[in-house]
Amino acid sequence: MSDEGRKTSDINMISLAKKLQNLELFLDSQYDKDVGYGRALIEAIVDNDLFIEVEVLKCIGDLHLQKGMLSQDLADFDKAAALYAAALLRCTDPDMGQTLEHRIGYMEKLSSQLQYTPHSRWLPPDYGGTFDNNVLRVVKTCHQLDRSVKNSWRSVETRYTEILVTAIAAGDVLLELEVLKSLGDLFFESGKKMKEVSQFFKAAAMYKKALTICEEPGTTQTLSHRIRYTEKVSEAVNRQSLRNKSRPTKNRSHQRQQCRNITKAEISQDHNLHPDIPRWGKTLLTFVVQAEVGSVWRWLCYSSGWDF
């Protein structure tokens, strides 16, 4: 390997190490590991960071493996194996791929020791029957999700994220697609309500992620439209925000100019009212008027909290 190649490799390693460190710090700050991993997954999708997305899926798999070791619940072992497989499917980093393959191999040995047959990690193309039946299945799942959210203390985003992880682990592309769209809609509505551009950015990221796994032409067109519309609304909100920020400055400058104009007008008028005052007297009077107006102006600025 050339010196330039080694240098690039070192930079990449440092970058990946920093990403992992930031991820660890973020997870340590979360009170609930499941919720923390879900949020980390959403942030990875928003940042379009495939490496962290794979790392988070691996970590969620590790979490289920630990739970399975403690509870001996075979369902947790199944989830762990499925998440490792899902992470491997998305993985493009050779070292990470090797780690995931070791994890999957370990799960296979574990299943032999426990004498159980893991459930299929991936759903067949005709899962649930026809395409229409699959759509009905997904609609039913999302409807149940909406109902459960109303009766739960957890946020809508948290519940949708949980279903997203479940869909990824099961290889249920249709459900994953629908949940990504729903998350995009959720962030979009939040952006409109709070007038925050960051929420529109998240919404667009969810739609774009859904677009990468979408194969149905009609849905692809819908997602493309949502992306364009979200970006337009985001630009409009951003422009409005910038205008709102610039208004106080304009008003302040306008008021200062008005005060200067008033000062000049008063001085000119005073000169006309007192033609007999000597030249030095007029100069003194001008100075007094300017001083008085200046004092009033400084007091107004001070009382209004303005600074220079």
C-alpha positions in Angstrom: 0.0 0.0 0.0 1.3 3.5 -0.9 1.9 6.2 1.7 -1.2 8.1 0.4 -3.3 4.9 0.7 -2.1 4.3 4.2 -2.8 7.9 5.1 -6.4 7.7 3.7 -6.9 4.4 5.6 -5.7 6.0 8.9 -8.1 9.0 8.4 -11.0 6.6 7.7 -10.1 4.6 10.9 -10.0 7.8 13.0 -13.3 8.9 11.5 -15.0 5.6 12.3 -13.5 5.5 15.8 -14.9 9.0 16.4 -18.3 8.0 15.1 -18.4 5.0 17.4 -17.3 7.1 20.3 -20.0 9.6 19.6 -22.6 6.8 19.4 -21.4 5.4 22.7 -21.7 8.8 24.4 -25.1 9.3 23.0 -26.3 5.9 24.2 -24.9 6.5 27.6 -27.0 9.6 27.9 -30.2 7.7 27.3 -32.3 6.4 30.2 -33.7 3.5 28.2 -31.4 1.4 25.9 -34.1 0.3 23.6 -35.3 3.9 23.1 -31.7 5.1 22.8 -30.8 2.6 20.1 -34.0 3.6 18.2 -33.1 7.2 18.3 -29.6 6.4 17.2 -31.0 4.5 14.3 -33.2 7.4 13.2 -30.2 9.8 13.5 -28.1 7.5 11.3 -30.8 7.5 8.7 -31.1 11.2 8.9 -27.3 11.6 8.5 -27.3 9.0 5.7 -24.6 7.2 7.7 -24.8 3.6 6.7 -21.9 2.6 8.9 -23.6 3.8 12.1 -26.9 2.3 10.9 -25.3 -1.1 10.6 -23.5 -0.6 14.0 -26.8 0.3 15.7 -28.5 -2.8 14.3 -25.6 -4.9 15.5 -25.9 -3.3 19.0 -29.6 -4.0 19.1 -28.8 -7.6 18.2 -26.3 -7.7 21.0 -28.9 -6.3 23.4 -31.4 -9.1 22.5 -28.6 -11.7 22.8 -27.9 -10.4 26.4 -31.6 -10.5 27.2 -31.8 -14.1 25.9 -28.8 -15.2 27.9 -30.5 -13.9 31.1 -34.1 -15.0 30.4 -33.4 -18.0 28.1 -36.2 -16.7 26.0 -35.8 -18.1 22.5 -37.6 -15.1 20.9 -34.7 -12.9 22.0 -32.2 -15.2 20.3 -34.3 -15.1 17.1 -34.3 -11.3 17.2 -30.6 -11.2 17.7 -29.9 -13.5 14.8 -32.3 -11.6 12.6 -30.7 -8.3 13.4 -27.2 -9.6 12.7 -28.4 -10.8 9.4 -30.1 -7.5 8.6 -27.0 -5.6 9.5 -24.9 -7.9 7.3 -27.2 -7.3 4.4 -26.6 -3.6 4.7 -22.9 -3.8 5.5 -20.3 -2.5 3.1 -17.3 -2.4 5.5 -15.2 -5.6 5.4 -14.2 -5.6 9.1 -17.8 -5.0 10.2 -18.9 -7.7 7.9 -16.5 -10.2 9.4 -17.7 -9.3 12.9 -21.3 -9.8 11.9 -20.5 -13.2 10.3 -18.9 -14.3 13.6 -22.0 -13.2 15.4 -24.2 -15.2 13.1 -22.0 -18.2 13.4 -22.2 -18.0 17.2 -26.0 -17.8 17.0 -26.0 -21.0 14.9 -23.9 -22.8 17.5 -26.1 -21.5 20.2 -29.2 -22.8 18.5 -27.6 -26.2 18.2 -26.7 -26.2 21.9 -30.2 -25.2 22.9 -31.7 -27.6 20.5 -34.1 -25.2 18.8 -34.6 -24.2 15.2 -34.5 -20.5 14.6 -37.4 -19.0 12.7 -36.8 -17.8 9.2 -34.8 -14.5 9.2 -36.2 -13.4 6.0 -39.7 -13.3 4.7 -40.3 -15.0 1.3 -41.5 -12.7 -1.6 -45.0 -14.0 -1.3 -45.2 -13.6 2.4 -48.9 -13.2 3.4 -50.1 -14.1 -0.1 -50.6 -11.6 -2.9 -49.4 -7.9 -3.0 -52.9 -6.8 -2.0 -52.9 -9.1 1.0 -49.5 -7.7 2.0 -50.8 -4.2 1.8 -53.7 -5.1 3.9 -51.4 -6.7 6.5 -49.3 -3.6 6.7 -52.3 -1.3 6.9 -53.6 -3.4 9.7 -50.3 -3.3 11.5 -50.1 0.5 11.2 -53.7 0.8 12.4 -53.0 -1.3 15.5 -49.9 0.9 16.0 -51.9 4.1 15.9 -54.4 2.7 18.4 -51.6 1.5 20.7 -50.0 4.9 20.7 -53.1 6.6 22.0 -53.1 4.3 25.0 -49.4 4.5 25.7 -47.2 6.9 27.5 -44.5 6.5 24.9 -44.2 8.9 22.0 -45.4 8.2 18.5 -41.8 8.4 17.2 -40.7 5.8 19.7 -43.4 3.3 18.8 -42.8 3.8 15.0 -39.1 3.3 15.6 -39.7 0.0 17.4 -41.8 -1.2 14.5 -39.1 -0.1 12.1 -36.6 -2.3 13.9 -39.0 -5.2 13.9 -39.6 -4.8 10.2 -35.9 -4.6 9.5 -35.2 -7.7 11.5 -38.0 -9.6 9.8 -37.0 -8.5 6.4 -40.5 -7.1 5.9 -39.6 -4.5 3.3 -43.2 -3.4 2.8 -43.7 -2.7 6.5 -40.3 -1.0 6.7 -41.3 1.2 3.8 -44.6 2.2 5.3 -43.1 3.0 8.7 -40.4 5.2 7.1 -43.1 7.1 5.2 -45.1 7.5 8.5 -42.0 8.8 10.3 -41.5 11.2 7.4 -45.0 12.4 7.8 -44.6 12.7 11.5 -41.5 14.9 11.2 -43.1 17.0 8.4 -46.1 17.8 10.6 -43.8 18.6 13.5 -41.8 21.0 11.3 -45.0 22.8 10.2 -46.2 23.1 13.8 -42.9 24.2 15.3 -41.5 26.1 12.3 -38.3 24.2 12.6 -36.2 23.4 9.5 -34.5 20.5 11.2 -37.7 18.6 11.3 -38.2 19.0 7.5 -34.7 17.8 7.0 -35.6 14.6 9.0 -38.8 14.2 7.1 -37.0 14.3 3.7 -34.4 11.9 5.0 -37.1 9.3 5.9 -38.7 9.7 2.5 -35.4 9.3 0.7 -34.6 6.2 2.8 -38.0 4.7 1.9 -37.3 5.5 -1.8 -34.1 3.4 -1.7 -36.1 0.2 -0.9 -39.2 1.0 -2.9 -40.0 -1.0 -6.0 -43.6 0.0 -6.7 -43.8 2.8 -9.4 -46.8 4.6 -7.8 -45.2 4.7 -4.4 -41.9 5.9 -5.9 -43.7 8.8 -7.5 -45.5 9.6 -4.2 -42.2 9.6 -2.3 -40.5 11.8 -4.9 -43.3 14.3 -4.7 -43.1 14.3 -0.9 -39.4 15.0 -1.0 -39.8 17.9 -3.3 -42.7 19.4 -1.4 -40.9 19.0 1.9 -37.8 20.8 0.6 -40.0 23.6 -0.8 -41.8 24.1 2.5 -38.5 24.0 4.4 -37.1 26.7 2.2 -40.2 28.9 2.7 -40.0 28.4 6.5 -36.2 29.2 6.5 -36.8 32.4 4.4 -39.5 33.5 6.8 -37.3 32.9 9.8 -34.5 35.0 8.3 -36.9 37.8 7.5 -38.2 37.7 11.1 -34.6 37.9 12.4 -33.8 40.9 10.3 -36.8 43.0 11.1 -35.7 44.3 14.6 -32.4 45.5 13.1 -34.2 47.4 10.3 -36.7 48.9 12.8 -33.8 50.0 15.0 -31.9 51.6 12.2 -35.1 53.3 11.0 -35.8 54.7 14.4 -32.2 56.0 14.8 -32.5 57.7 11.4 -35.8 59.3 12.4 -34.2 60.6 15.6 -31.3 62.1 13.5 -33.8 63.8 11.2 -35.8 65.2 14.1 -32.6 66.6 15.6 -31.6 68.4 12.4 -35.1 69.8 11.9 -35.3 71.1 15.4 -31.9 72.8 15.1 -32.8 74.4 11.8 -36.1 75.6 13.2 -34.4 77.0 16.2 -32.0 79.0 14.1 -34.9 80.6 12.3 -36.7 81.4 15.5 -33.6 83.2 17.0 -31.9 85.2 14.1 -30.5 87.8 16.6 -28.4 85.3 18.5 -24.7 85.7 17.6 -22.9 83.0 15.6 -21.2 81.6 18.6 -24.5 81.7 20.5 -26.1 79.7 17.7 -23.3 77.2 17.8 -23.8 76.9 21.6 -27.5 76.5 21.2 -27.0 73.8 18.6 -24.6 72.0 20.9 -27.2 72.1 23.8 -30.0 70.9 21.6 -27.9 68.0 20.3 -26.8 67.1 23.8 -30.3 67.1 25.1 -31.6 65.0 22.2 -28.7 62.7 22.5 -29.4 62.2 26.2 -33.0 61.4 25.5 -32.0 59.0 22.7 -29.5 57.2 25.0 -32.2 56.9 27.7 -34.6 55.4 25.2 -32.1 52.9 24.0 -31.1 52.0 27.6 -34.8 51.5 28.7 -35.5 49.4 25.6 -32.5 47.2 26.1 -30.8 48.2 22.9 -27.0 48.4 22.7 -24.6 50.0 20.2 
